[in-house]
Amino acid sequence: MLTTKITFALSDWIRDWRKCRDKNPSIDECVQFVEWKLEDYKLSDSDKRIIESILLYESE
């Protein structure tokens, strides 16, 4: 389950990614970031939809 702390970290990471690379990360890169932060947790389809929503919200 995604926590508020993880979702804020993902948002910050997406913004930092855009500053450094001048483009948005892919959904797969966002999923990898969250899996790395959560370590042994298996993301559900609902978690992945939330990650995609955060990416869309943070995208320009």
VEXDREN-2710 file (C-alpha; in Angstrom, 1 decimal):
% VEXDREN-2710
k/r/px/py/pz
1/MET/0.0/0.0/0.0
2/LEU/1.3/3.4/-0.9
3/THR/1.7/5.8/2.0
4/THR/1.5/9.5/1.9
5/LYS/5.3/9.6/2.5
6/ILE/5.9/7.4/-0.6
7/THR/3.5/9.4/-2.8
8/PHE/5.2/12.7/-1.8
9/ALA/8.6/11.2/-2.4
10/LEU/7.5/10.1/-5.8
11/SER/6.2/13.5/-6.7
12/ASP/9.5/15.1/-5.6
13/TRP/11.4/12.5/-7.6
14/ILE/9.4/13.2/-10.7
15/ARG/10.0/16.9/-10.4
16/ASP/13.7/16.4/-9.9
17/TRP/13.8/14.0/-12.9
18/ARG/12.2/16.6/-15.1
19/LYS/14.7/19.3/-13.9
20/CYS/17.7/17.1/-14.7
21/ARG/16.5/15.5/-17.9
22/ASP/14.0/18.0/-19.3
23/LYS/11.4/15.2/-19.8
24/ASN/9.1/13.1/-17.8
25/PRO/10.0/9.7/-16.5
26/SER/8.1/6.7/-17.9
27/ILE/5.5/4.9/-15.8
28/ASP/7.9/2.0/-15.6
29/GLU/10.6/4.2/-14.1
30/CYS/8.1/5.6/-11.6
31/VAL/7.0/2.0/-10.6
32/GLN/10.7/1.0/-10.2
33/PHE/11.3/4.0/-7.9
34/VAL/8.3/3.1/-5.7
35/GLU/9.3/-0.6/-5.6
36/TRP/12.8/0.5/-4.6
37/LYS/11.4/2.7/-1.8
38/LEU/9.1/0.0/-0.5
39/GLU/11.7/-2.9/-0.9
40/ASP/9.8/-6.2/-0.5
41/TYR/6.2/-4.9/-1.2
42/LYS/4.5/-6.2/-4.3
43/LEU/2.5/-3.3/-6.0
44/SER/-1.1/-4.0/-6.8
45/ASP/-2.9/-2.8/-9.9
46/SER/-4.5/-0.1/-7.8
47/ASP/-1.1/1.1/-6.6
48/LYS/0.1/1.3/-10.2
49/ARG/-2.9/3.4/-11.1
50/ILE/-2.2/5.8/-8.3
51/ILE/1.4/6.0/-9.5
52/GLU/0.2/6.8/-13.0
53/SER/-2.1/9.5/-11.6
54/ILE/0.7/11.1/-9.7
55/LEU/2.9/11.0/-12.9
56/LEU/0.1/12.6/-14.9
57/TYR/-0.5/15.3/-12.3
58/GLU/3.2/16.2/-12.0
59/SER/3.7/16.2/-15.8
60/GLU/3.9/19.3/-17.8
END
